[in-house]
């Protein structure tokens, strides 16, 4: 990011929330977003799909995890508290300013997302022949 903002490199792929303050200050120009939908924070910026790159879609997401064996009542309580927090307008606004959208949901929904992401990226790693050193 320092090299991009400093003009030492001409382009980069950066998480939206990392680039957002630099775009807002005018130090960087955002060319496209890699998500399926345009960013609510930068609605004028097209998606890569709109620019003709239909197969290139990457979303940044965050999840809250607990150690295996955490009891269901504790998981349910933490999940309910986090969902309540993510419904608060001031939290949603703070996240939106960073280019993030508060999704929330159930532990099962997060589990499904993790499974689909593992399958997706495992195929990418395999097709690219990527090996761990």
N, C-alpha and C positions, 0 to 999 in steps of 0.2 A: 504494500500500500504506500509506503514511504517513497519508493522509487516511482510509482505511478503518479502520485501527487507532485513529486519533485521533478517530473518530466524526464526521468532517466529511462523509462520504458514507455512505449506508445499506447499500449493497451493491456488490459488484464481482465480476468474473470474473477470477480470478487463477490462475496456475500452481500446482498442488497443492504442489510443493516450496517455493514462496515463501510460501504460506499456512500450511503445516504447523506451523512453530514458534509462530505466533500462535494457531492452533487449540489446539495442545497446552498453551499457557500460559493458555488461557481468554480471550484478548483478542478472538478471533473465533469465530463459530459457522459451521461449514460446513453449507450447506443441501443441496448435491448435488454430485456429480462429473460431469464431462462425458464420461468415458470409457465404453467399452462395458460394462466390468465394474466392480464396486465396488473401491475401493482397499483393498489389503491393510493399509495403515497406518490406514485409517479405515473398517473394514468395516461400521460402523453407519450410514454415510452412503449414502443411495440414489443411484442414477444418475438422470440426467435422463430416460432411457428409462422407468425404473420410475415416474417421476412423470408420465408421459404425453407426453413430448417425444421420440418415437421417431426423428425425423429429425435430432435435434441431438446429434451425437457428435463430440468432438474429443479426440484424444490428443496429449500432449506426448511427443516422442521426440527423442533426440540421436543423431547419427552422427559417425563420424570419417572425414574425407575427406583425400585427398592430391592433389597437383597432377596434372593430366592428364599422361600419359606416365610416371608412376611405374612401375617395372618390376614384373612379376608376383611375382618372388621377394620383393621388399621388401613389397609389399601382403600377401602370404601370411604373412610373418614378423610384421608389425605386427598383422594380424588374429588370428593364433594367440596372440600375447602378450596382446592385449586380451581375447580370449575366456577365456584362463586367468585373468586378473585378475578378470573378471566372475563366475567360478565360485567365487572365494574367499568363504567364509562371512562374514568380517568386512566385505568390500566389499558383499556382498548385504544384510547387516544395516544398514550405514550408508545405503545407498540406500533401503532399505525405510523407515527412520525418516523419510526425506524424502518418502515417498509415491511413490518411484520403484521400478520393477522392472528388474532387469538382464536384458536379453534376449540380447545378443550375436548371433552368427550370421555368415554369410558375406558377402563383398562383393556377391555376386549378390543376396542377400536385401535388403540395404540399397538396391541399385539398383532392385529391384522396388518397394520402399516409396516411394522418391523419385518414381518414375514414377507410381504410383497417387495419391500426394499432389498432384503437379503437375496431374494430370487432374482430381482432385476439386476443388481450390481454383481452378483455371482456370474450371470451370463456375460456381462460386460468384461469382467476380469478374464473369464475363460476365452471369450472370442478374441480378446486382445493379446492373449498369451502371457498375461502378467504373472510373474512368479515372485514369491517372497525371497529376499536374500538371506 
